[in-house]
Amino acid sequence: MNKNRIQRITINGMLLAVMIVCSQLTIPIPIVPITLQTFAVGLIASLLPVWDGLEVIIVYLLLGTLGFPVFANFSGGLAVFLGPTGGYLLSFLVYQLVTAGLLKKFGRQLPVLLAANCLGALLNLLIGSVWITWVLKISFIKAMLIGFVPFLLPGLLKIIVILPIVKRLAPLTLGRQAC
């Protein structure tokens, strides 16, 4: 195995571990808890090339699907996807694709980092809220009040914290391979 491959596996593995730890840091509120999962997804999307980030998110989702307690509140299993938070989990893939794709196309300057993460986070909340309408059989407006509105300010705060971390770590993660 060459040095670049070992670095890639190590960095991806470390960010997977960050994702798992962040998933356990929760503020319990009814139906959907506030977690640092999206903070981790934003870091992954901002620090890794598109396909590496997808790989990390897919491994995370597969671990959870197989029953490993990697999701919020040490939960796991296929049943989590069938509940109110399933849409948020699946939309991590969209957050990753959109954010990392925009950063690849437009660069990693602070305004682009901010805009790309905001768009990824908003899509995550929107998809999660639509999922809630199906699972709980409620109106779209009620789902938005449950699964979108309460997460706007925390989401923005997470993104603001992500920005300086990414600016500091990007040379370490992105310098090893092409985006």
C-alpha positions as CSV (number, residue, x, y, z in Angstrom):
1,M,0.0,0.0,0.0
2,N,1.4,3.4,-0.9
3,K,1.7,6.4,1.4
4,N,-1.1,8.4,-0.2
5,R,-3.5,5.5,0.1
6,I,-2.6,5.0,3.8
7,Q,-3.1,8.8,4.4
8,R,-6.5,8.7,2.6
9,I,-7.7,5.7,4.6
10,T,-6.5,7.3,7.9
11,I,-8.1,10.7,7.3
12,N,-11.4,9.1,6.1
13,G,-11.3,6.8,9.2
14,M,-10.7,9.7,11.5
15,L,-13.6,11.7,10.0
16,L,-15.8,8.7,10.3
17,A,-14.9,8.5,14.0
18,V,-15.7,12.2,14.4
19,M,-19.1,11.6,12.7
20,I,-19.9,8.8,15.2
21,V,-18.9,10.8,18.2
22,C,-20.8,13.9,17.0
23,S,-23.9,11.8,16.6
24,Q,-23.9,11.1,20.3
25,L,-23.8,14.7,21.3
26,T,-27.4,15.5,21.4
27,I,-30.0,17.9,22.9
28,P,-33.1,15.9,23.2
29,I,-36.2,17.6,21.9
30,P,-39.4,15.8,20.8
31,I,-39.4,13.8,17.6
32,V,-36.0,14.9,16.2
33,P,-33.1,15.7,18.6
34,I,-30.5,18.4,17.9
35,T,-27.2,16.7,17.3
36,L,-23.8,17.5,16.0
37,Q,-24.3,15.0,13.1
38,T,-24.7,17.8,10.6
39,F,-21.7,19.5,12.0
40,A,-19.7,16.3,11.2
41,V,-21.3,16.1,7.7
42,G,-20.3,19.7,7.0
43,L,-16.7,19.0,8.1
44,I,-16.6,15.9,5.9
45,A,-18.1,17.6,2.9
46,S,-15.8,20.6,3.3
47,L,-12.6,18.7,3.9
48,L,-12.8,15.7,1.6
49,P,-13.2,15.3,-2.1
50,V,-16.7,14.3,-3.2
51,W,-16.1,10.6,-3.5
52,D,-14.1,10.2,-0.3
53,G,-16.8,12.1,1.6
54,L,-19.5,9.9,0.1
55,E,-17.5,6.8,1.2
56,V,-17.3,8.1,4.8
57,I,-21.1,8.8,4.9
58,I,-22.0,5.5,3.3
59,V,-19.9,3.6,5.7
60,Y,-21.5,5.5,8.6
61,L,-25.0,4.7,7.3
62,L,-24.1,1.0,6.7
63,L,-22.7,0.7,10.2
64,G,-26.0,2.1,11.6
65,T,-28.1,0.0,9.3
66,L,-26.3,-3.2,10.5
67,G,-27.3,-2.3,14.0
68,F,-24.1,-0.7,15.3
69,P,-25.1,2.1,17.7
70,V,-23.6,4.9,15.7
71,F,-26.8,7.0,15.2
72,A,-28.0,9.6,17.7
73,N,-28.5,8.4,21.3
74,F,-26.5,5.2,20.5
75,S,-29.2,3.9,18.2
76,G,-28.8,1.7,15.1
77,G,-30.7,-0.7,12.9
78,L,-33.0,-0.5,9.9
79,A,-35.9,0.7,12.1
80,V,-34.2,4.1,12.6
81,F,-34.5,4.7,8.9
82,L,-38.2,4.0,9.1
83,G,-38.7,6.5,11.9
84,P,-38.8,10.3,11.8
85,T,-35.1,10.8,11.6
86,G,-34.6,8.4,8.6
87,G,-34.9,11.2,6.0
88,Y,-32.2,13.3,7.7
89,L,-29.8,10.3,7.8
90,L,-30.3,9.6,4.1
91,S,-30.0,13.3,3.2
92,F,-26.5,13.3,4.6
93,L,-25.6,11.9,1.2
94,V,-27.2,15.0,-0.5
95,Y,-25.5,17.4,1.9
96,Q,-22.1,15.8,1.0
97,L,-22.7,15.7,-2.7
98,V,-24.0,19.3,-3.0
99,T,-21.5,20.9,-0.6
100,A,-18.3,19.0,-1.8
101,G,-19.4,19.4,-5.4
102,L,-19.8,23.2,-5.1
103,L,-16.5,23.5,-3.3
104,K,-14.8,21.5,-6.0
105,K,-16.3,23.7,-8.7
106,F,-15.9,27.1,-7.1
107,G,-13.0,26.7,-4.6
108,R,-12.8,26.9,-0.8
109,Q,-12.9,30.6,-0.1
110,L,-14.9,31.5,3.0
111,P,-18.0,32.8,1.1
112,V,-18.1,29.6,-1.0
113,L,-17.6,27.4,2.1
114,L,-20.4,29.3,3.8
115,A,-22.9,29.2,0.9
116,A,-22.1,25.5,0.0
117,N,-22.6,24.4,3.6
118,C,-25.8,26.5,4.0
119,L,-27.3,25.0,0.9
120,G,-26.3,21.4,1.9
121,A,-27.7,22.0,5.4
122,L,-31.0,23.5,4.1
123,L,-31.4,20.5,1.7
124,N,-30.8,18.2,4.7
125,L,-33.5,19.9,6.7
126,L,-35.9,20.0,3.8
127,I,-35.5,16.3,3.0
128,G,-35.8,15.4,6.6
129,S,-39.0,17.4,7.0
130,V,-40.6,15.9,3.9
131,W,-39.7,12.5,5.3
132,I,-41.5,13.4,8.6
133,T,-44.7,14.2,6.6
134,W,-44.7,10.6,5.3
135,V,-43.7,8.9,8.6
136,L,-46.0,10.9,10.9
137,K,-48.7,11.5,8.3
138,I,-48.8,15.2,9.0
139,S,-49.0,18.3,6.8
140,F,-46.0,19.7,5.2
141,I,-46.3,22.9,7.2
142,K,-46.5,21.0,10.5
143,A,-43.5,19.0,9.5
144,M,-41.5,22.2,8.7
145,L,-42.4,23.5,12.1
146,I,-41.2,20.3,13.7
147,G,-38.2,19.4,11.5
148,F,-37.0,22.6,9.8
149,V,-37.6,25.8,11.7
150,P,-36.1,24.7,15.1
151,F,-32.9,23.6,13.4
152,L,-32.2,26.8,11.4
153,L,-30.3,28.7,14.1
154,P,-28.4,25.7,15.4
155,G,-27.5,24.7,11.9
156,L,-26.1,28.2,11.1
157,L,-24.1,28.2,14.3
158,K,-22.6,24.8,13.4
159,I,-21.6,26.1,10.0
160,I,-20.0,29.2,11.5
161,V,-17.9,26.9,13.7
162,I,-17.0,24.7,10.7
163,L,-15.5,27.6,8.7
164,P,-12.3,28.2,10.7
165,I,-11.8,24.5,11.3
166,V,-11.9,23.8,7.6
167,K,-9.6,26.7,6.8
168,R,-7.1,25.3,9.3
169,L,-7.4,21.6,8.3
170,A,-8.0,21.8,4.6
171,P,-4.3,21.9,3.7
172,L,-3.8,18.7,5.6
173,T,-6.6,16.8,4.1
174,L,-6.8,18.3,0.6
175,G,-3.1,18.5,0.0
176,R,-2.8,14.8,-0.2
177,Q,-4.9,14.3,-3.4
178,A,-6.9,16.1,-6.0
179,C,-10.4,17.2,-5.2
